[in-house]
Amino acid sequence: YNHVAKELCEDGWRVIGWDMRGHGRSEGKRGYVAHIDQYVEDYSCLLDHVVKSKAPPVLFGHSMGGLVT
């Protein structure tokens, strides 16, 4: 989704991308999480970071990321 992030940035949006544990370049067994709450906790940490930046959050998730979002 780099092409989407690029377009959004060109329109003045601030974009943060992340890999959920077990996906992308993150550590861990591919596609595995012991409990969905682990994803929710990770996402909560990300949102805390966004809120501290005072940027109004607009959430976008695809596939498994969409489920957590």
mmCIF file of the N, C-alpha and C atoms, coordinates in Angstrom:
data_MODEL
# 
_entry.id   MODEL 
# 
loop_
_atom_site.group_PDB 
_atom_site.id 
_atom_site.type_symbol 
_atom_site.label_atom_id 
_atom_site.label_alt_id 
_atom_site.label_comp_id 
_atom_site.label_asym_id 
_atom_site.label_entity_id 
_atom_site.label_seq_id 
_atom_site.pdbx_PDB_ins_code 
_atom_site.Cartn_x 
_atom_site.Cartn_y 
_atom_site.Cartn_z 
_atom_site.occupancy 
_atom_site.B_iso_or_equiv 
_atom_site.pdbx_formal_charge 
_atom_site.auth_seq_id 
_atom_site.auth_comp_id 
_atom_site.auth_asym_id 
_atom_site.auth_atom_id 
_atom_site.pdbx_PDB_model_num 
ATOM 1   N N  . TYR A 1 1  ? 0.792   -1.199  0.000  1.00 0.00 ? 1  TYR A N  1 
ATOM 2   C CA . TYR A 1 1  ? 0.000   0.000   0.000  1.00 0.00 ? 1  TYR A CA 1 
ATOM 3   C C  . TYR A 1 1  ? 0.839   1.270   0.000  1.00 0.00 ? 1  TYR A C  1 
ATOM 4   N N  . ASN A 1 2  ? 2.089   1.156   -0.417 1.00 0.00 ? 2  ASN A N  1 
ATOM 5   C CA . ASN A 1 2  ? 2.942   2.336   -0.509 1.00 0.00 ? 2  ASN A CA 1 
ATOM 6   C C  . ASN A 1 2  ? 2.358   3.377   -1.460 1.00 0.00 ? 2  ASN A C  1 
ATOM 7   N N  . HIS A 1 3  ? 1.720   2.906   -2.530 1.00 0.00 ? 3  HIS A N  1 
ATOM 8   C CA . HIS A 1 3  ? 1.137   3.843   -3.490 1.00 0.00 ? 3  HIS A CA 1 
ATOM 9   C C  . HIS A 1 3  ? 0.003   4.653   -2.860 1.00 0.00 ? 3  HIS A C  1 
ATOM 10  N N  . VAL A 1 4  ? -0.761  4.040   -1.974 1.00 0.00 ? 4  VAL A N  1 
ATOM 11  C CA . VAL A 1 4  ? -1.848  4.751   -1.279 1.00 0.00 ? 4  VAL A CA 1 
ATOM 12  C C  . VAL A 1 4  ? -1.251  5.774   -0.320 1.00 0.00 ? 4  VAL A C  1 
ATOM 13  N N  . ALA A 1 5  ? -0.241  5.354   0.452  1.00 0.00 ? 5  ALA A N  1 
ATOM 14  C CA . ALA A 1 5  ? 0.412   6.263   1.398  1.00 0.00 ? 5  ALA A CA 1 
ATOM 15  C C  . ALA A 1 5  ? 1.026   7.454   0.660  1.00 0.00 ? 5  ALA A C  1 
ATOM 16  N N  . LYS A 1 6  ? 1.642   7.195   -0.471 1.00 0.00 ? 6  LYS A N  1 
ATOM 17  C CA . LYS A 1 6  ? 2.263   8.281   -1.247 1.00 0.00 ? 6  LYS A CA 1 
ATOM 18  C C  . LYS A 1 6  ? 1.227   9.306   -1.672 1.00 0.00 ? 6  LYS A C  1 
ATOM 19  N N  . GLU A 1 7  ? 0.110   8.836   -2.192 1.00 0.00 ? 7  GLU A N  1 
ATOM 20  C CA . GLU A 1 7  ? -0.960  9.746   -2.625 1.00 0.00 ? 7  GLU A CA 1 
ATOM 21  C C  . GLU A 1 7  ? -1.510  10.553  -1.444 1.00 0.00 ? 7  GLU A C  1 
ATOM 22  N N  . LEU A 1 8  ? -1.720  9.884   -0.323 1.00 0.00 ? 8  LEU A N  1 
ATOM 23  C CA . LEU A 1 8  ? -2.239  10.582  0.854  1.00 0.00 ? 8  LEU A CA 1 
ATOM 24  C C  . LEU A 1 8  ? -1.258  11.651  1.335  1.00 0.00 ? 8  LEU A C  1 
ATOM 25  N N  . CYS A 1 9  ? 0.027   11.309  1.362  1.00 0.00 ? 9  CYS A N  1 
ATOM 26  C CA . CYS A 1 9  ? 1.053   12.277  1.777  1.00 0.00 ? 9  CYS A CA 1 
ATOM 27  C C  . CYS A 1 9  ? 1.088   13.472  0.833  1.00 0.00 ? 9  CYS A C  1 
ATOM 28  N N  . GLU A 1 10 ? 0.954   13.213  -0.450 1.00 0.00 ? 10 GLU A N  1 
ATOM 29  C CA . GLU A 1 10 ? 0.949   14.301  -1.426 1.00 0.00 ? 10 GLU A CA 1 
ATOM 30  C C  . GLU A 1 10 ? -0.244  15.231  -1.227 1.00 0.00 ? 10 GLU A C  1 
ATOM 31  N N  . ASP A 1 11 ? -1.324  14.701  -0.634 1.00 0.00 ? 11 ASP A N  1 
ATOM 32  C CA . ASP A 1 11 ? -2.507  15.514  -0.340 1.00 0.00 ? 11 ASP A CA 1 
ATOM 33  C C  . ASP A 1 11 ? -2.458  16.127  1.054  1.00 0.00 ? 11 ASP A C  1 
ATOM 34  N N  . GLY A 1 12 ? -1.319  15.967  1.748  1.00 0.00 ? 12 GLY A N  1 
ATOM 35  C CA . GLY A 1 12 ? -1.156  16.614  3.044  1.00 0.00 ? 12 GLY A CA 1 
ATOM 36  C C  . GLY A 1 12 ? -1.449  15.763  4.260  1.00 0.00 ? 12 GLY A C  1 
ATOM 37  N N  . TRP A 1 13 ? -1.763  14.495  4.067  1.00 0.00 ? 13 TRP A N  1 
ATOM 38  C CA . TRP A 1 13 ? -2.022  13.606  5.200  1.00 0.00 ? 13 TRP A CA 1 
ATOM 39  C C  . TRP A 1 13 ? -0.705  13.103  5.768  1.00 0.00 ? 13 TRP A C  1 
ATOM 40  N N  . ARG A 1 14 ? -0.716  12.775  7.042  1.00 0.00 ? 14 ARG A N  1 
ATOM 41  C CA . ARG A 1 14 ? 0.422   12.114  7.680  1.00 0.00 ? 14 ARG A CA 1 
ATOM 42  C C  . ARG A 1 14 ? 0.064   10.636  7.786  1.00 0.00 ? 14 ARG A C  1 
ATOM 43  N N  . VAL A 1 15 ? 0.926   9.779   7.295  1.00 0.00 ? 15 VAL A N  1 
ATOM 44  C CA . VAL A 1 15 ? 0.628   8.351   7.224  1.00 0.00 ? 15 VAL A CA 1 
ATOM 45  C C  . VAL A 1 15 ? 1.618   7.564   8.066  1.00 0.00 ? 15 VAL A C  1 
ATOM 46  N N  . ILE A 1 16 ? 1.099   6.637   8.860  1.00 0.00 ? 16 ILE A N  1 
ATOM 47  C CA . ILE A 1 16 ? 1.929   5.726   9.637  1.00 0.00 ? 16 ILE A CA 1 
ATOM 48  C C  . ILE A 1 16 ? 1.539   4.317   9.230  1.00 0.00 ? 16 ILE A C  1 
ATOM 49  N N  . GLY A 1 17 ? 2.513   3.526   8.825  1.00 0.00 ? 17 GLY A N  1 
ATOM 50  C CA . GLY A 1 17 ? 2.272   2.132   8.476  1.00 0.00 ? 17 GLY A CA 1 
ATOM 51  C C  . GLY A 1 17 ? 2.987   1.230   9.466  1.00 0.00 ? 17 GLY A C  1 
ATOM 52  N N  . TRP A 1 18 ? 2.420   0.083   9.736  1.00 0.00 ? 18 TRP A N  1 
ATOM 53  C CA . TRP A 1 18 ? 3.071   -0.850  10.659 1.00 0.00 ? 18 TRP A CA 1 
ATOM 54  C C  . TRP A 1 18 ? 2.748   -2.270  10.269 1.00 0.00 ? 18 TRP A C  1 
ATOM 55  N N  . ASP A 1 19 ? 3.638   -3.164  10.641 1.00 0.00 ? 19 ASP A N  1 
ATOM 56  C CA . ASP A 1 19 ? 3.429   -4.591  10.420 1.00 0.00 ? 19 ASP A CA 1 
ATOM 57  C C  . ASP A 1 19 ? 2.959   -5.217  11.729 1.00 0.00 ? 19 ASP A C  1 
ATOM 58  N N  . MET A 1 20 ? 1.859   -5.920  11.677 1.00 0.00 ? 20 MET A N  1 
ATOM 59  C CA . MET A 1 20 ? 1.395   -6.647  12.861 1.00 0.00 ? 20 MET A CA 1 
ATOM 60  C C  . MET A 1 20 ? 2.338   -7.803  13.132 1.00 0.00 ? 20 MET A C  1 
ATOM 61  N N  . ARG A 1 21 ? 2.431   -8.208  14.395 1.00 0.00 ? 21 ARG A N  1 
ATOM 62  C CA . ARG A 1 21 ? 3.320   -9.326  14.726 1.00 0.00 ? 21 ARG A CA 1 
ATOM 63  C C  . ARG A 1 21 ? 2.937   -10.543 13.882 1.00 0.00 ? 21 ARG A C  1 
ATOM 64  N N  . GLY A 1 22 ? 3.968   -11.187 13.364 1.00 0.00 ? 22 GLY A N  1 
ATOM 65  C CA . GLY A 1 22 ? 3.758   -12.347 12.505 1.00 0.00 ? 22 GLY A CA 1 
ATOM 66  C C  . GLY A 1 22 ? 3.467   -12.008 11.058 1.00 0.00 ? 22 GLY A C  1 
ATOM 67  N N  . HIS A 1 23 ? 3.526   -10.708 10.706 1.00 0.00 ? 23 HIS A N  1 
ATOM 68  C CA . HIS A 1 23 ? 3.251   -10.266 9.340  1.00 0.00 ? 23 HIS A CA 1 
ATOM 69  C C  . HIS A 1 23 ? 4.341   -9.306  8.881  1.00 0.00 ? 23 HIS A C  1 
ATOM 70  N N  . GLY A 1 24 ? 4.519   -9.210  7.572  1.00 0.00 ? 24 GLY A N  1 
ATOM 71  C CA . GLY A 1 24 ? 5.494   -8.269  7.017  1.00 0.00 ? 24 GLY A CA 1 
ATOM 72  C C  . GLY A 1 24 ? 6.896   -8.535  7.522  1.00 0.00 ? 24 GLY A C  1 
ATOM 73  N N  . ARG A 1 25 ? 7.539   -7.495  8.012  1.00 0.00 ? 25 ARG A N  1 
ATOM 74  C CA . ARG A 1 25 ? 8.920   -7.602  8.497  1.00 0.00 ? 25 ARG A CA 1 
ATOM 75  C C  . ARG A 1 25 ? 8.995   -7.777  10.009 1.00 0.00 ? 25 ARG A C  1 
ATOM 76  N N  . SER A 1 26 ? 7.863   -7.960  10.660 1.00 0.00 ? 26 SER A N  1 
ATOM 77  C CA . SER A 1 26 ? 7.872   -8.130  12.114 1.00 0.00 ? 26 SER A CA 1 
ATOM 78  C C  . SER A 1 26 ? 8.409   -9.506  12.487 1.00 0.00 ? 26 SER A C  1 
ATOM 79  N N  . GLU A 1 27 ? 8.783   -9.621  13.754 1.00 0.00 ? 27 GLU A N  1 
ATOM 80  C CA . GLU A 1 27 ? 9.280   -10.896 14.250 1.00 0.00 ? 27 GLU A CA 1 
ATOM 81  C C  . GLU A 1 27 ? 8.112   -11.835 14.528 1.00 0.00 ? 27 GLU A C  1 
ATOM 82  N N  . GLY A 1 28 ? 8.436   -13.078 14.767 1.00 0.00 ? 28 GLY A N  1 
ATOM 83  C CA . GLY A 1 28 ? 7.427   -14.054 15.160 1.00 0.00 ? 28 GLY A CA 1 
ATOM 84  C C  . GLY A 1 28 ? 7.063   -15.004 14.041 1.00 0.00 ? 28 GLY A C  1 
ATOM 85  N N  . LYS A 1 29 ? 6.388   -16.047 14.437 1.00 0.00 ? 29 LYS A N  1 
ATOM 86  C CA . LYS A 1 29 ? 5.907   -17.053 13.496 1.00 0.00 ? 29 LYS A CA 1 
ATOM 87  C C  . LYS A 1 29 ? 4.908   -16.405 12.546 1.00 0.00 ? 29 LYS A C  1 
ATOM 88  N N  . ARG A 1 30 ? 5.055   -16.670 11.271 1.00 0.00 ? 30 ARG A N  1 
ATOM 89  C CA . ARG A 1 30 ? 4.206   -16.041 10.248 1.00 0.00 ? 30 ARG A CA 1 
ATOM 90  C C  . ARG A 1 30 ? 2.730   -16.325 10.490 1.00 0.00 ? 30 ARG A C  1 
ATOM 91  N N  . GLY A 1 31 ? 1.944   -15.262 10.576 1.00 0.00 ? 31 GLY A N  1 
ATOM 92  C CA . GLY A 1 31 ? 0.500   -15.398 10.693 1.00 0.00 ? 31 GLY A CA 1 
ATOM 93  C C  . GLY A 1 31 ? 0.006   -15.937 12.014 1.00 0.00 ? 31 GLY A C  1 
ATOM 94  N N  . TYR A 1 32 ? 0.863   -15.961 13.032 1.00 0.00 ? 32 TYR A N  1 
ATOM 95  C CA . TYR A 1 32 ? 0.456   -16.555 14.306 1.00 0.00 ? 32 TYR A CA 1 
ATOM 96  C C  . TYR A 1 32 ? 0.391   -15.507 15.405 1.00 0.00 ? 32 TYR A C  1 
ATOM 97  N N  . VAL A 1 33 ? -0.617  -15.606 16.213 1.00 0.00 ? 33 VAL A N  1 
ATOM 98  C CA . VAL A 1 33 ? -0.730  -14.851 17.455 1.00 0.00 ? 33 VAL A CA 1 
ATOM 99  C C  . VAL A 1 33 ? -1.450  -15.761 18.442 1.00 0.00 ? 33 VAL A C  1 
ATOM 100 N N  . ALA A 1 34 ? -0.999  -15.768 19.694 1.00 0.00 ? 34 ALA A N  1 
ATOM 101 C CA . ALA A 1 34 ? -1.602  -16.649 20.691 1.00 0.00 ? 34 ALA A CA 1 
ATOM 102 C C  . ALA A 1 34 ? -3.053  -16.270 20.962 1.00 0.00 ? 34 ALA A C  1 
ATOM 103 N N  . HIS A 1 35 ? -3.348  -14.973 20.928 1.00 0.00 ? 35 HIS A N  1 
ATOM 104 C CA . HIS A 1 35 ? -4.716  -14.504 21.175 1.00 0.00 ? 35 HIS A CA 1 
ATOM 105 C C  . HIS A 1 35 ? -4.904  -13.163 20.486 1.00 0.00 ? 35 HIS A C  1 
ATOM 106 N N  . ILE A 1 36 ? -6.073  -12.919 19.948 1.00 0.00 ? 36 ILE A N  1 
ATOM 107 C CA . ILE A 1 36 ? -6.362  -11.675 19.221 1.00 0.00 ? 36 ILE A CA 1 
ATOM 108 C C  . ILE A 1 36 ? -6.096  -10.450 20.089 1.00 0.00 ? 36 ILE A C  1 
ATOM 109 N N  . ASP A 1 37 ? -6.192  -10.599 21.407 1.00 0.00 ? 37 ASP A N  1 
ATOM 110 C CA . ASP A 1 37 ? -5.928  -9.469  22.307 1.00 0.00 ? 37 ASP A CA 1 
ATOM 111 C C  . ASP A 1 37 ? -4.514  -8.919  22.137 1.00 0.00 ? 37 ASP A C  1 
ATOM 112 N N  . GLN A 1 38 ? -3.573  -9.756  21.713 1.00 0.00 ? 38 GLN A N  1 
ATOM 113 C CA . GLN A 1 38 ? -2.207  -9.279  21.486 1.00 0.00 ? 38 GLN A CA 1 
ATOM 114 C C  . GLN A 1 38 ? -2.180  -8.256  20.347 1.00 0.00 ? 38 GLN A C  1 
ATOM 115 N N  . TYR A 1 39 ? -2.932  -8.502  19.291 1.00 0.00 ? 39 TYR A N  1 
ATOM 116 C CA . TYR A 1 39 ? -3.026  -7.529  18.205 1.00 0.00 ? 39 TYR A CA 1 
ATOM 117 C C  . TYR A 1 39 ? -3.684  -6.251  18.692 1.00 0.00 ? 39 TYR A C  1 
ATOM 118 N N  . VAL A 1 40 ? -4.731  -6.386  19.478 1.00 0.00 ? 40 VAL A N  1 
ATOM 119 C CA . VAL A 1 40 ? -5.452  -5.216  19.986 1.00 0.00 ? 40 VAL A CA 1 
ATOM 120 C C  . VAL A 1 40 ? -4.532  -4.381  20.886 1.00 0.00 ? 40 VAL A C  1 
ATOM 121 N N  . GLU A 1 41 ? -3.735  -5.034  21.730 1.00 0.00 ? 41 GLU A N  1 
ATOM 122 C CA . GLU A 1 41 ? -2.786  -4.314  22.583 1.00 0.00 ? 41 GLU A CA 1 
ATOM 123 C C  . GLU A 1 41 ? -1.748  -3.569  21.739 1.00 0.00 ? 41 GLU A C  1 
ATOM 124 N N  . ASP A 1 42 ? -1.224  -4.233  20.719 1.00 0.00 ? 42 ASP A N  1 
ATOM 125 C CA . ASP A 1 42 ? -0.247  -3.592  19.835 1.00 0.00 ? 42 ASP A CA 1 
ATOM 126 C C  . ASP A 1 42 ? -0.862  -2.374  19.159 1.00 0.00 ? 42 ASP A C  1 
ATOM 127 N N  . TYR A 1 43 ? -2.074  -2.521  18.675 1.00 0.00 ? 43 TYR A N  1 
ATOM 128 C CA . TYR A 1 43 ? -2.761  -1.444  17.975 1.00 0.00 ? 43 TYR A CA 1 
ATOM 129 C C  . TYR A 1 43 ? -3.041  -0.285  18.927 1.00 0.00 ? 43 TYR A C  1 
ATOM 130 N N  . SER A 1 44 ? -3.369  -0.606  20.166 1.00 0.00 ? 44 SER A N  1 
ATOM 131 C CA . SER A 1 44 ? -3.611  0.418   21.176 1.00 0.00 ? 44 SER A CA 1 
ATOM 132 C C  . SER A 1 44 ? -2.356  1.266   21.398 1.00 0.00 ? 44 SER A C  1 
ATOM 133 N N  . CYS A 1 45 ? -1.200  0.617   21.433 1.00 0.00 ? 45 CYS A N  1 
ATOM 134 C CA . CYS A 1 45 ? 0.066   1.347   21.578 1.00 0.00 ? 45 CYS A CA 1 
ATOM 135 C C  . CYS A 1 45 ? 0.288   2.284   20.393 1.00 0.00 ? 45 CYS A C  1 
ATOM 136 N N  . LEU A 1 46 ? -0.007  1.813   19.201 1.00 0.00 ? 46 LEU A N  1 
ATOM 137 C CA . LEU A 1 46 ? 0.128   2.648   18.013 1.00 0.00 ? 46 LEU A CA 1 
ATOM 138 C C  . LEU A 1 46 ? -0.802  3.858   18.108 1.00 0.00 ? 46 LEU A C  1 
ATOM 139 N N  . LEU A 1 47 ? -2.047  3.631   18.501 1.00 0.00 ? 47 LEU A N  1 
ATOM 140 C CA . LEU A 1 47 ? -3.000  4.740   18.612 1.00 0.00 ? 47 LEU A CA 1 
ATOM 141 C C  . LEU A 1 47 ? -2.575  5.739   19.680 1.00 0.00 ? 47 LEU A C  1 
ATOM 142 N N  . ASP A 1 48 ? -1.995  5.271   20.787 1.00 0.00 ? 48 ASP A N  1 
ATOM 143 C CA . ASP A 1 48 ? -1.475  6.186   21.811 1.00 0.00 ? 48 ASP A CA 1 
ATOM 144 C C  . ASP A 1 48 ? -0.429  7.107   21.201 1.00 0.00 ? 48 ASP A C  1 
ATOM 145 N N  . HIS A 1 49 ? 0.433   6.550   20.364 1.00 0.00 ? 49 HIS A N  1 
ATOM 146 C CA . HIS A 1 49 ? 1.468   7.338   19.686 1.00 0.00 ? 49 HIS A CA 1 
ATOM 147 C C  . HIS A 1 49 ? 0.829   8.391   18.779 1.00 0.00 ? 49 HIS A C  1 
ATOM 148 N N  . VAL A 1 50 ? -0.185  8.000   18.038 1.00 0.00 ? 50 VAL A N  1 
ATOM 149 C CA . VAL A 1 50 ? -0.858  8.923   17.112 1.00 0.00 ? 50 VAL A CA 1 
ATOM 150 C C  . VAL A 1 50 ? -1.553  10.037  17.888 1.00 0.00 ? 50 VAL A C  1 
ATOM 151 N N  . VAL A 1 51 ? -2.230  9.692   18.959 1.00 0.00 ? 51 VAL A N  1 
ATOM 152 C CA . VAL A 1 51 ? -2.953  10.697  19.749 1.00 0.00 ? 51 VAL A CA 1 
ATOM 153 C C  . VAL A 1 51 ? -1.969  11.707  20.341 1.00 0.00 ? 51 VAL A C  1 
ATOM 154 N N  . LYS A 1 52 ? -0.814  11.243  20.811 1.00 0.00 ? 52 LYS A N  1 
ATOM 155 C CA . LYS A 1 52 ? 0.194   12.151  21.368 1.00 0.00 ? 52 LYS A CA 1 
ATOM 156 C C  . LYS A 1 52 ? 0.721   13.119  20.316 1.00 0.00 ? 52 LYS A C  1 
ATOM 157 N N  . SER A 1 53 ? 0.656   12.722  19.046 1.00 0.00 ? 53 SER A N  1 
ATOM 158 C CA . SER A 1 53 ? 1.132   13.597  17.979 1.00 0.00 ? 53 SER A CA 1 
ATOM 159 C C  . SER A 1 53 ? 0.091   14.649  17.617 1.00 0.00 ? 53 SER A C  1 
ATOM 160 N N  . LYS A 1 54 ? -1.074  14.575  18.237 1.00 0.00 ? 54 LYS A N  1 
ATOM 161 C CA . LYS A 1 54 ? -2.185  15.516  18.023 1.00 0.00 ? 54 LYS A CA 1 
ATOM 162 C C  . LYS A 1 54 ? -2.742  15.482  16.599 1.00 0.00 ? 54 LYS A C  1 
ATOM 163 N N  . ALA A 1 55 ? -2.413  14.449  15.868 1.00 0.00 ? 55 ALA A N  1 
ATOM 164 C CA . ALA A 1 55 ? -2.970  14.285  14.527 1.00 0.00 ? 55 ALA A CA 1 
ATOM 165 C C  . ALA A 1 55 ? -4.307  13.571  14.654 1.00 0.00 ? 55 ALA A C  1 
ATOM 166 N N  . PRO A 1 56 ? -5.362  14.081  14.017 1.00 0.00 ? 56 PRO A N  1 
ATOM 167 C CA . PRO A 1 56 ? -6.637  13.369  14.098 1.00 0.00 ? 56 PRO A CA 1 
ATOM 168 C C  . PRO A 1 56 ? -6.533  12.035  13.360 1.00 0.00 ? 56 PRO A C  1 
ATOM 169 N N  . PRO A 1 57 ? -6.803  10.929  14.040 1.00 0.00 ? 57 PRO A N  1 
ATOM 170 C CA . PRO A 1 57 ? -6.610  9.622   13.393 1.00 0.00 ? 57 PRO A CA 1 
ATOM 171 C C  . PRO A 1 57 ? -7.744  9.261   12.433 1.00 0.00 ? 57 PRO A C  1 
ATOM 172 N N  . VAL A 1 58 ? -7.344  8.724   11.309 1.00 0.00 ? 58 VAL A N  1 
ATOM 173 C CA . VAL A 1 58 ? -8.244  8.084   10.360 1.00 0.00 ? 58 VAL A CA 1 
ATOM 174 C C  . VAL A 1 58 ? -7.681  6.688   10.182 1.00 0.00 ? 58 VAL A C  1 
ATOM 175 N N  . LEU A 1 59 ? -8.445  5.686   10.532 1.00 0.00 ? 59 LEU A N  1 
ATOM 176 C CA . LEU A 1 59 ? -7.933  4.324   10.538 1.00 0.00 ? 59 LEU A CA 1 
ATOM 177 C C  . LEU A 1 59 ? -8.253  3.610   9.235  1.00 0.00 ? 59 LEU A C  1 
ATOM 178 N N  . PHE A 1 60 ? -7.269  2.879   8.738  1.00 0.00 ? 60 PHE A N  1 
ATOM 179 C CA . PHE A 1 60 ? -7.437  2.082   7.530  1.00 0.00 ? 60 PHE A CA 1 
ATOM 180 C C  . PHE A 1 60 ? -6.736  0.758   7.759  1.00 0.00 ? 60 PHE A C  1 
ATOM 181 N N  . GLY A 1 61 ? -7.425  -0.305  7.537  1.00 0.00 ? 61 GLY A N  1 
ATOM 182 C CA . GLY A 1 61 ? -6.819  -1.628  7.664  1.00 0.00 ? 61 GLY A CA 1 
ATOM 183 C C  . GLY A 1 61 ? -7.239  -2.510  6.516  1.00 0.00 ? 61 GLY A C  1 
ATOM 184 N N  . HIS A 1 62 ? -6.367  -3.400  6.121  1.00 0.00 ? 62 HIS A N  1 
ATOM 185 C CA . HIS A 1 62 ? -6.650  -4.328  5.035  1.00 0.00 ? 62 HIS A CA 1 
ATOM 186 C C  . HIS A 1 62 ? -6.446  -5.750  5.536  1.00 0.00 ? 62 HIS A C  1 
ATOM 187 N N  . SER A 1 63 ? -7.314  -6.641  5.146  1.00 0.00 ? 63 SER A N  1 
ATOM 188 C CA . SER A 1 63 ? -7.213  -8.044  5.473  1.00 0.00 ? 63 SER A CA 1 
ATOM 189 C C  . SER A 1 63 ? -7.209  -8.230  6.991  1.00 0.00 ? 63 SER A C  1 
ATOM 190 N N  . MET A 1 64 ? -6.194  -8.884  7.550  1.00 0.00 ? 64 MET A N  1 
ATOM 191 C CA . MET A 1 64 ? -6.138  -9.078  9.008  1.00 0.00 ? 64 MET A CA 1 
ATOM 192 C C  . MET A 1 64 ? -6.089  -7.730  9.726  1.00 0.00 ? 64 MET A C  1 
ATOM 193 N N  . GLY A 1 65 ? -5.386  -6.763  9.145  1.00 0.00 ? 65 GLY A N  1 
ATOM 194 C CA . GLY A 1 65 ? -5.336  -5.426  9.720  1.00 0.00 ? 65 GLY A CA 1 
ATOM 195 C C  . GLY A 1 65 ? -6.712  -4.789  9.789  1.00 0.00 ? 65 GLY A C  1 
ATOM 196 N N  . GLY A 1 66 ? -7.562  -5.090  8.821  1.00 0.00 ? 66 GLY A N  1 
ATOM 197 C CA . GLY A 1 66 ? -8.927  -4.586  8.833  1.00 0.00 ? 66 GLY A CA 1 
ATOM 198 C C  . GLY A 1 66 ? -9.719  -5.166  9.997  1.00 0.00 ? 66 GLY A C  1 
ATOM 199 N N  . LEU A 1 67 ? -9.478  -6.430  10.292 1.00 0.00 ? 67 LEU A N  1 
ATOM 200 C CA . LEU A 1 67 ? -10.154 -7.059  11.424 1.00 0.00 ? 67 LEU A CA 1 
ATOM 201 C C  . LEU A 1 67 ? -9.785  -6.355  12.721 1.00 0.00 ? 67 LEU A C  1 
ATOM 202 N N  . VAL A 1 68 ? -8.509  -6.100  12.923 1.00 0.00 ? 68 VAL A N  1 
ATOM 203 C CA . VAL A 1 68 ? -8.043  -5.458  14.159 1.00 0.00 ? 68 VAL A CA 1 
ATOM 204 C C  . VAL A 1 68 ? -8.501  -3.997  14.197 1.00 0.00 ? 68 VAL A C  1 
ATOM 205 N N  . THR A 1 69 ? -8.427  -3.314  13.068 1.00 0.00 ? 69 THR A N  1 
ATOM 206 C CA . THR A 1 69 ? -8.870  -1.932  13.002 1.00 0.00 ? 69 THR A CA 1 
ATOM 207 C C  . THR A 1 69 ? -10.331 -1.822  13.360 1.00 0.00 ? 69 THR A C  1 
# 
